[in-house]
Amino acid sequence: MIVIDKKILTFNIKEAHYSDAPYDIKNCDYLKFHYCKNKVDAEGFTCKKELTSIIDLTQELDTIWQNMDKKSVRYRIKRAQREGIRIRINEGYEQFFQIYKSFIKKKGIKSLFDVFGVGSTSLETMKEYGTLFVAEYNGEILTGTIYLEDSSNMKAWIGASKRLEADKVKASMISNADRLIDWKAIKYAKEKGIKEFDLGGLWSKEEAEKDEKKKGINTYKLSYGGKIVTCYYYEKIYSNIYNLVYYLYNLKNLYR
């Protein structure tokens, strides 16, 4: 299990990954458990169902490869290799962080603490907890993904690229590079004896049918041949002040 510690403003934030069920952790104002496998009744925690896509890494590598969509994944991986895309592991954190900041700004992604001008994921946090894969072409980092890993699991955590500021040709190259990153990460995880590779959360069928972007995200992740798995996330607020800030933030978003 991984517990990520964040200090934002005066608040102590903790995020737990790869736990079967939630439990109390001392000295925090806000606690969140991501993708727990079990649904339990935990005092003080709110629970929501989530879906994700899991690739079973106990399969043969060739089986994993053949389960991927031929056109949208395997062809693009081969294309990225032909184009000369180079994958680097745990290098280029500073460059990736700049890409990440630009990417979330262009996407309009806002966290609770962006209200105060404080980002939710710092460079230091990325370095401490993540495994970074970046795709480089002619010395330029085009895209990257940070994964969280323990002895049994590896999950896509943070992804960012230059595709929103690129022309169509370069954007297509970045799309190919993203798939090569995931393939390299899958092989990396399998070589380490990790059993499950998680591409990150999925939208529900109902949500995907109402929104083409959400549908596209689901289609992309499921094209890797993983199985849809139901899991749960839990959150608990220990601080009254944090609870007030959280309430005001949600109220602000409700009336935007």
C-alpha positions in Angstrom: 0.0 0.0 0.0 1.1 3.6 -0.7 0.1 6.5 1.5 0.8 9.9 -0.1 1.3 12.8 2.3 0.6 16.3 1.1 0.9 19.6 3.1 -1.4 22.1 1.5 -1.8 25.5 3.2 -2.2 24.4 6.9 -3.9 21.1 6.1 -2.4 17.6 6.2 -3.8 15.6 3.4 -3.3 11.8 3.0 -4.2 9.7 0.0 -4.0 5.9 0.3 -3.7 3.5 -2.7 -3.9 -0.3 -2.9 -5.8 -0.9 0.3 -8.5 -3.5 0.5 -10.6 -1.3 2.9 -10.3 2.1 4.6 -9.1 2.7 8.2 -8.3 5.8 10.3 -4.9 7.4 9.9 -3.6 9.8 12.5 -2.5 13.4 12.1 -4.5 14.3 9.0 -7.3 16.8 8.1 -8.5 14.9 5.1 -8.1 11.2 4.2 -9.0 9.5 0.9 -8.7 5.8 -0.1 -8.6 5.2 -3.8 -9.9 2.1 -5.5 -10.5 -0.1 -2.5 -11.4 -3.7 -3.5 -14.0 -4.2 -0.7 -17.2 -2.4 0.2 -17.4 -2.0 4.0 -19.2 0.1 6.5 -16.5 2.3 8.0 -17.4 4.8 10.6 -17.1 8.4 9.5 -16.2 7.5 5.9 -18.3 8.3 2.8 -18.2 5.6 0.1 -18.7 5.9 -3.6 -18.5 3.1 -6.2 -15.9 3.4 -9.0 -14.9 1.5 -12.1 -11.5 0.9 -13.4 -9.8 -1.3 -16.1 -7.3 -3.9 -14.9 -4.8 -5.9 -17.0 -3.8 -9.2 -15.5 0.0 -9.3 -15.7 0.2 -13.0 -14.7 -0.7 -13.7 -18.3 2.0 -14.3 -20.9 3.2 -11.0 -22.4 2.2 -12.2 -25.9 -1.3 -12.8 -24.6 -1.5 -9.3 -23.2 -0.2 -7.9 -26.5 -2.8 -9.8 -28.6 -5.6 -8.7 -26.3 -4.9 -5.1 -27.2 -6.9 -3.5 -30.1 -4.9 -4.0 -33.3 -5.7 -0.7 -34.9 -5.9 1.8 -32.0 -3.1 0.4 -29.8 -0.8 -2.2 -31.4 -0.4 -0.3 -34.7 0.2 3.0 -32.8 2.8 1.4 -30.6 4.7 0.1 -33.7 4.3 3.5 -35.4 5.8 5.3 -32.4 8.8 2.9 -32.5 9.2 3.5 -36.2 9.1 7.2 -35.6 12.0 7.0 -33.3 10.2 7.8 -30.0 12.5 7.1 -27.1 11.1 6.2 -23.6 13.0 7.3 -20.5 12.2 6.1 -17.0 12.5 8.4 -13.9 14.3 11.1 -16.0 13.1 14.6 -16.9 10.9 15.2 -13.9 11.4 19.0 -14.1 10.5 19.1 -17.8 7.5 16.9 -17.3 6.3 19.1 -14.4 6.3 22.1 -16.7 4.3 20.2 -19.3 1.9 19.1 -16.5 1.3 22.7 -15.3 0.6 23.9 -18.8 -1.6 20.9 -19.6 -3.9 21.2 -16.6 -4.2 25.0 -17.3 -5.2 24.5 -20.9 -7.6 21.7 -19.8 -9.1 23.9 -17.1 -8.6 21.3 -14.4 -9.1 22.8 -11.0 -8.5 21.2 -7.6 -9.9 22.4 -4.3 -6.7 24.2 -3.4 -6.4 25.9 -6.8 -8.9 28.4 -5.3 -6.0 29.6 -3.2 -3.5 29.4 -5.9 -1.9 26.2 -4.6 -1.7 23.2 -6.9 -2.7 19.8 -5.6 0.4 17.8 -6.8 3.9 19.2 -6.4 7.1 18.2 -8.2 8.4 16.9 -4.9 5.3 14.7 -4.4 5.7 13.3 -7.9 9.3 12.5 -7.4 8.7 10.9 -4.0 5.9 8.6 -4.9 5.8 8.1 -8.6 7.5 6.3 -11.4 7.8 8.5 -14.4 7.8 7.4 -18.0 8.4 10.1 -20.6 8.4 9.9 -24.4 11.2 11.9 -26.1 11.6 12.8 -29.8 14.8 14.5 -31.0 15.6 15.6 -27.5 12.1 17.0 -26.8 9.8 15.5 -24.2 6.4 15.2 -25.8 4.4 13.4 -23.2 4.6 11.5 -19.9 2.8 9.4 -17.4 3.5 8.9 -13.7 2.6 5.6 -12.3 2.1 4.4 -8.7 3.6 1.0 -7.9 3.9 -1.4 -5.0 4.9 -5.1 -5.0 1.6 -6.2 -6.6 0.1 -3.2 -8.4 0.9 -0.5 -10.9 -1.5 2.3 -11.8 -1.5 5.3 -14.1 -1.6 8.3 -11.7 -0.8 11.5 -13.6 -0.5 12.1 -17.3 0.3 15.2 -19.3 1.4 16.0 -22.8 2.0 18.8 -25.3 -0.9 17.6 -27.6 -3.1 20.7 -26.8 -0.5 23.0 -28.2 0.6 20.9 -31.1 -0.4 20.7 -34.8 -2.3 17.6 -36.1 0.9 15.8 -37.2 2.6 16.3 -33.8 -0.6 15.6 -31.9 -0.8 12.2 -33.7 2.8 11.5 -32.8 2.1 12.3 -29.2 -0.9 9.9 -29.2 1.3 7.1 -30.5 3.9 7.9 -27.9 1.3 7.7 -25.1 0.5 4.1 -26.2 4.2 3.2 -26.3 4.6 4.6 -22.8 1.8 2.4 -21.5 3.3 -0.7 -23.3 6.7 0.0 -21.8 5.2 0.4 -18.4 3.3 -2.9 -18.7 6.5 -4.7 -19.6 8.4 -2.9 -16.8 5.7 -4.0 -14.3 5.6 -7.6 -15.5 9.4 -7.9 -15.3 9.2 -6.8 -11.7 6.6 -9.4 -10.9 3.7 -7.0 -10.4 0.4 -8.8 -10.9 -2.1 -6.0 -11.9 -1.8 -3.0 -14.2 -4.5 -0.3 -13.7 -5.1 2.2 -16.5 -7.1 4.4 -14.1 -10.7 5.0 -13.5 -13.6 4.5 -16.0 -16.8 6.4 -16.3 -20.0 4.5 -15.8 -21.9 3.4 -18.9 -24.7 5.9 -18.2 -22.2 8.8 -17.9 -20.3 7.7 -21.0 -23.5 7.6 -23.1 -24.2 11.2 -22.2 -20.8 12.6 -22.9 -18.7 11.9 -26.0 -15.4 12.8 -24.2 -16.1 10.4 -21.4 -17.1 7.7 -23.9 -13.8 8.3 -25.7 -11.8 7.9 -22.4 -13.5 4.6 -21.7 -12.9 3.4 -25.3 -9.3 4.3 -25.1 -8.6 2.6 -21.8 -10.6 -0.6 -22.6 -8.8 -0.9 -26.0 -5.8 -2.2 -24.0 -7.8 -5.4 -23.2 -8.2 -5.0 -19.5 -11.3 -6.1 -17.5 -13.7 -3.7 -16.0 -13.5 -4.0 -12.2 -15.8 -2.5 -9.6 -14.0 -0.8 -6.6 -14.7 1.9 -4.1 -13.2 5.1 -2.8 -13.7 6.4 0.7 -13.1 9.8 2.2 -13.2 11.2 5.7 -12.7 14.8 6.9 -11.3 15.2 10.4 -10.9 19.0 10.5 -13.9 21.3 10.9 -12.0 24.1 9.1 -11.2 21.8 6.2 -14.9 20.7 6.2 -15.9 24.4 5.8 -13.4 25.0 3.0 -14.6 21.8 1.3 -18.2 22.8 1.6 -17.6 26.3 0.2 -15.6 24.9 -2.7 -18.4 22.5 -3.6 -21.0 25.3 -3.2 -19.0 27.5 -5.6 -18.9 24.7 -8.2 -22.6 24.0 -7.9 -23.5 27.6 -8.9 -20.8 28.1 -11.6 
